[in-house]
Amino acid sequence: MTNKTSTIFTISILIFSLAMYPSFLNVDAASMATMEGVKVQSGTIQSVQDPGIGHETHQLAIILPPSDKVYSGALTYSASEPIQLVALHGPLAEGEDTGQPIWTPDGETKFALTFVDPETAMGTWMFSGNALAVHTMKTDQFTVSYSVNAAEMSPAMMEQDMMEEDTMKEDTMKEDTMMEEVMSPLQQMKSGVKASDVICKAGLELIFKAIDGSAVCVTSSTASTLIQRGWATQ
């Protein structure tokens, strides 16, 4: 992270902390835990006026505050009224804000905005971003109870994951060449095979993604790494 980006990030944390945390963050410390890069958190919070420029008449409740790590996981929520789901990505470097929706508290610290409107007060959302929030376009406060289970990945971890993913792809390609008669886990599940009944090619191990229970065939070393990080189960 460059010094400029680091400074922008620090400013954004201060803005969120001073503007919002004291007035609405009401989560028991016992309900929060981070184990081996996996954050498990639940609670009930009340919204405040959205501090974003152009959002002054809206309400916002931050569930996961801005971080230099990327959160990736599942949010389950139940609110007092229909809400919108928000993931922020950034802060962005200069010039990266062109051509995409932006959220900014001061006109300088800018985040790319993922905005989803399910038109419902309860549900589950698979998300990824540097911050997670829920939102309404009303001036009245709302309350939301939530549970979130998300992996926290630093830029270094993301780079490592990409390398591991490339290795996994190479392993899969090699196995595909050697044993073309065995379908991939995805193909087997699409054909009606249960995840627990998926057959892996020789030399690969069957594991299940923690996020959705789908089957994946990987090498033994990759399986151990993913299970240790909480991203997969056996």
Secondary structure, DSSP 8 states (H G I E B T S, - for coil): --HHHHHHHHHHHHHHHHHTHHHH----GGGEEEETTEEEEEEEEE-EE--STT-TTSEEEEEE---SSEEEEEEEEEEEEEEEEEEEE----TTTTTTS-EE-SSSSS-EEEEEEEEEEEEEEEEEEESEEEEEESSSS--EEEEEEEEEEE-HHHHHHHHHHHHHHHHHHHHHHHH-TTS--HHHHHHTT--GGG----TT-EEEEETTT--EEEE-HHHHHHHHHTTSEE-
